[in-house]
């Protein structure tokens, strides 16, 4: 049981333990949230047909488990947890296993990916040299994989010298290095009002403030950025963007808006942090903003989202004047990329495996997005080669309630609230890659049936 409130039918023997476990499950599932007040002992005892002593003992168990806090004269409250954990948008309960999990944004688990891993591991097993097995020098390791990283960035539309590339263990470390290189505690980072869920905990760890900037249907408004920078009084140091389909709205910003945005950021003296998890997955997209403002842009991408979750490889293209500082920040936090992961990526690049996998992924995603459009109609936003769809719920609708209703039908979704920096509105994110296509069709049909009738997709304001 993970619902709230509990009913007498939920209680088994011993009753105090059953009650404590039921409340713990409700907290983990999000049915009870940080700061929620639990019913007084006497009230809950009456509702569940228990003794006051039984409820008191259950509450004591929860206090010992550090899930609940008791305040004399005020009552018992769900204890505050780490913000990063509480706002994680995807389904995370270990007790509830949904039949269809659409909450995590992953590439489609194609048979070709399994084959590529197996073939590559066999291929490289006989040729691993000391750099891979015993390598402990960051610059030596970086030199070995620089051409691999440059080849991947080239597929993303960015030509950059190998001396300006840092290979990391995934996208999040690359983001952390970029932010740490250009900011100090207390600085302001501008971003779209809907952005990456990993930006908030990363900014918090660096003691940075996030400022949501107004957007229209083409992306962040350059004029709004200018006004916000003026209001920040010199504290705004950088602007974080997801312009190529990985943001919640799956928006691919057009070339003219990219150019206008680059001009505005450069004129303001802001560093651009261009986050591109999907890399070359979206075909025929405009060139990265980094091509327009190379001396002002940190561009980071990787292979995890568009090829295989297990391939934890990220690439950070750094403005020339910031290279040494970025390398130092990376060494202090992660020392260097894991050589074996980089060796696999290198093999995929050199053998052409990577292009075959990208082509297969694109083909499957086109089919899945068409399927989503046919079932959800005008209720969702997405991109042709995107990994997810975004659905705004009607104003005033309770997002958590809808999420629980869908979960009760076996479908796990990501809550939209985890992606808003400011002006939150109820929304959900549906990821397309985590299940077989026939299961995706069944899950989307369930979601569509439970969605309220509305006139069409709504773009988030602000």
Protein Blocks (a to p, Z undefined) as FASTA:
>chain_A
ZZdcddfklpccdfklmmmmmmmmmmmnomacghiacddfklmmmmnopafklmmmmmmm
mmmnopaccdehjaccdddddfklmmombdcbfkbccfbdckbccddddfklmmmmmmmm
mmmmmmccfklmmgcbfklmmmmmmmmmmmmmmmnopacdfklcccdebjklmmmmmmmm
mpcehiacdddfbdcfklmmmmmmnopacddddddfkbccfklmmmmmmmnnopambdcd
dfeopamnlpacdfklmmmmmmmmmmnopacddddfklmmlghiacdfklmmmmlcccdd
dfklmmomklccddddddfklmmmmmmmmmmmnopacfklmmmmmmmmmnommmmmmmmm
mmmmmmmmmmmmmmnmmmbccdfkbcbdcddddehiafklmmmmmmmnopacddfklmpf
bhpacdddddfklpcfklmmmmmmmmmmmpccdfbdcddeZZ
